[in-house]
Amino acid sequence: MRTPTEGEAMVRVGLLVRVQAKPGKGSEVAQFLTDAQAIVDQEPDTRAWFAVQFDASTFGIFDVFPDDAGRQAHLAGGVGTALGQRAAELFTVSPVIENVDVLASKLPT
């Protein structure tokens, strides 16, 4: 059995967020997510963060944290707040936010 590295041992929980852009708002959602990286870069407990696009109107975020306290701080932070504030403007329905447990990971050192 492989022993986790220090970085892997520090990532235990995550968030999986899926959003559906309103018609004609796909580029605005893409820009919103791109701009959000500057906020996430300031969060020490957000160990990895990815904004992704599945198709023209479906987007997502996947991020990981060392513990639930880091995850909750992220949700209460800048991106979580902005996501809530702009949800009615950008999305067809409220963002679907799922808590996940990280079973295994490989992060850059």
Disulfide bonds with the S-S distance in Angstrom:
none
